[in-house]
Amino acid sequence: MNAIVSQVAEVPATAALQRNRWWRIRGELSARQVGWLAVCGLSVPLLLWWLCTSVLGLADPLFMPTPEDVLRRIGHWALEGSLLADAAISIYRVMAGFGLAALFALPLGLYLGTYKPVQALLEPLLDFIRYMPAVAFIPLIMLWVGIDEGSKVLIIFIGTFFQMTLMVAEDVRRVPMAQIEAAQTMGASRGEIVQLVIWRSAGPALWDTLRITCGWAWTYLVVAELVAASSGLGYAILRAQRYMQIDTIFAGILLIGLIGLLTDQLFRWVGRRAFHWQKR
């Protein structure tokens, strides 16, 4: 009898323990739980969209197309043969602008976060420029660079470089001073400290900064393709706006979001393997 009572008492205790694990601050979830929650988070907005437009008819199709209309538009876009070309050129523009920004932002941010004279000299200027809207540079870029691919890449570069540089500098400043002092005690040179201590210690944070700023680069795609573009997902959205093709606008937005999500997950996958020691 006592054994049965104890088993019955263990059931609510186990359920309470499970609930506490779910809501523990910075707690851990299994891969299956993470997967199910991610599917729910992505599916619920799509389900609400379908219910409001296709089932309940609460929205005017002229302004809010149904998911079926958007999928049909994507299918036609693909059959026309221009979808892959538009996606490819947009990916190239985003990655070229983002890669160019990272090429300059990583070393400059490293020096900003490591040496106070560099910080005092350049950080106010970077803070000043980063508040300028990238779209305001379009007329100047067209005059300086022209209207070819370089202008579109440059707009994405301007939109991401300054924020990326300052975030890299902050990541570098978070490296514990105790690690630097320990390396100095062991006789490490200045270059060795920068390369082997600061750079490697800040590595996971720097990778997360690149992942986040890559998302910003995608947000500047439509702005970049304002500059005399004749292809690309952003161009397709702008062209559809002129003719009130709302299903094409939705299709372009969803495709950009999907490509961005895949890019983000690729960054996470590489980061987990490159910095596998961090979790331990």
C-alpha angles and dihedrals in degrees: 000000000000090000091054092049091049091050091050090049091051093059097067090039091054092047091050090049090051091051091049090052091053094052099035112128106261089352125166129255129193120250090251092053092048090050094051093047091049091051091050092048091053097039101049097065090046091049092050090049090052093047094048096047110026103029108027098025093218095147131061108248089222091066103023115033122200121253088250091057092050093048089048090051091051089050092052090046090054094045090052087061097234100096097079092043092050092047092047096051092046092050090049093051094048096045093044093052093042094046092049090050092050091048091061101027098056099059094036092049090048091057092043091055095042106042122047095206090057090047093049091048102045110020096076089051092049091046089052096050098042091067091059111099113245091222089064089065094059096095092048093046091051089053096044102037105016128229101294128104093289092068093054093048090048093054091054089046092053091047094055110024101076097045091044092052094052093046090051089051091052091049090053092049090056092065104113113255088221090070092051093047091049090054091048090051090054091053101256116164123236092258092048091051092051094045104035103029112024098033096045096041092051092044099103092046091047091052091052089050090054090049093052096044090049085063089053089052090059091053089060094053097093090047091050092050091056086081104090094298122167098183141029138083093274091050090051090053092050092047091049090051091061092055098037092245094159094172090059091049090053091045092052093047093049092047092051089049092049093050090046091050091051090049091050092050090049089054090050092048093050091044093053090054098040093049100029090140091065095074092050 
